[in-house]
């Protein structure tokens, strides 16, 4: 008896699709096998089988709008006024320790 299948339609950025499919081709794994495996892992884990987190990488000034910049500055001013800040020497000491500990 043949296994029934269902289609999945997803929009993917063309460059992402191309790069991923090149890697799958090198591995000899069809896209359908990767998608099926992902779906099975979602079922087994009862969630996404990898971490989804927000990046801690700061946004450059030229990448944010004026409202975002003003919000960041207002928060910083409030923290400074409330004494919720560190002096520069303590910050640099902390960074040096973090870098040294790898």
C-alpha positions as CSV (number, residue, x, y, z in Angstrom):
1,X,0.0,0.0,0.0
2,X,1.5,3.4,-1.0
3,X,2.0,6.0,1.6
4,X,-0.2,9.1,1.1
5,X,1.4,12.5,1.0
6,X,0.3,16.1,1.4
7,X,1.8,19.1,-0.2
8,X,3.4,22.0,1.7
9,X,3.5,25.4,0.0
10,X,6.0,28.0,1.5
11,X,7.4,31.2,0.3
12,X,11.2,31.4,0.8
13,X,13.7,34.1,-0.2
14,X,15.2,33.0,-3.6
15,X,18.8,33.2,-2.3
16,X,18.0,31.3,0.8
17,X,16.3,28.6,-1.2
18,X,19.2,28.3,-3.7
19,X,21.8,28.1,-1.0
20,X,19.9,25.5,1.1
21,X,19.1,23.4,-1.9
22,X,22.7,23.4,-3.0
23,X,23.7,22.1,0.4
24,X,21.0,19.5,0.4
25,X,22.1,18.3,-3.1
26,X,25.7,17.9,-1.9
27,X,24.4,15.9,1.0
28,X,22.2,13.9,-1.3
29,X,19.0,14.6,0.6
30,X,15.9,15.7,-1.2
31,X,14.1,18.8,0.0
32,X,11.0,16.7,0.8
33,X,13.0,14.5,3.2
34,X,14.3,17.6,5.0
35,X,10.8,19.1,5.4
36,X,9.3,15.7,6.5
37,X,12.1,15.3,9.0
38,X,11.6,18.8,10.4
39,X,7.8,18.1,10.8
40,X,8.5,14.9,12.6
41,X,11.0,16.6,15.0
42,X,8.3,19.3,15.7
43,X,6.0,16.5,16.6
44,X,8.5,14.6,18.8
45,X,9.7,17.8,20.6
46,X,6.2,19.3,20.7
47,X,7.8,22.6,19.4
48,X,10.4,23.9,17.1
49,X,13.5,21.6,17.4
50,X,16.0,24.5,17.6
51,X,16.3,27.7,19.6
52,X,14.5,30.8,18.4
53,X,16.1,33.8,20.1
54,X,16.4,37.5,19.4
55,X,19.9,38.7,18.7
56,X,21.8,40.8,21.2
57,X,23.7,42.5,18.4
58,X,23.1,46.2,18.7
59,X,21.5,48.1,15.8
60,X,23.7,50.8,14.2
61,X,22.4,54.3,14.3
62,X,21.9,54.5,10.5
63,X,19.7,51.3,10.8
64,X,17.1,52.8,13.2
65,X,14.5,55.4,12.8
66,X,14.3,58.6,14.9
67,X,11.6,57.3,17.2
68,X,13.7,54.2,18.1
69,X,16.8,56.3,18.7
70,X,14.8,58.8,20.9
71,X,13.3,55.8,22.9
72,X,16.8,54.4,23.5
73,X,18.1,57.7,24.6
74,X,15.2,58.4,26.9
75,X,15.6,54.9,28.5
76,X,19.3,55.6,29.0
77,X,18.6,59.0,30.6
78,X,16.1,57.5,33.0
79,X,18.6,54.7,34.0
80,X,21.3,57.3,34.7
81,X,18.9,59.5,36.7
82,X,17.8,56.5,38.7
83,X,21.4,55.4,39.4
84,X,20.9,52.2,37.3
85,X,24.1,52.5,35.5
86,X,27.8,51.5,35.8
87,X,30.8,53.7,35.4
88,X,32.9,53.2,32.4
89,X,35.8,51.7,34.3
90,X,33.6,49.0,35.7
91,X,32.1,48.2,32.3
92,X,35.6,47.9,30.7
93,X,36.8,45.7,33.6
94,X,33.8,43.4,33.1
95,X,34.4,43.2,29.4
96,X,38.1,42.4,29.9
97,X,37.2,39.6,32.3
98,X,34.5,38.2,29.8
99,X,37.0,38.3,26.9
100,X,39.7,36.6,29.1
101,X,37.4,33.8,30.1
102,X,36.4,33.2,26.5
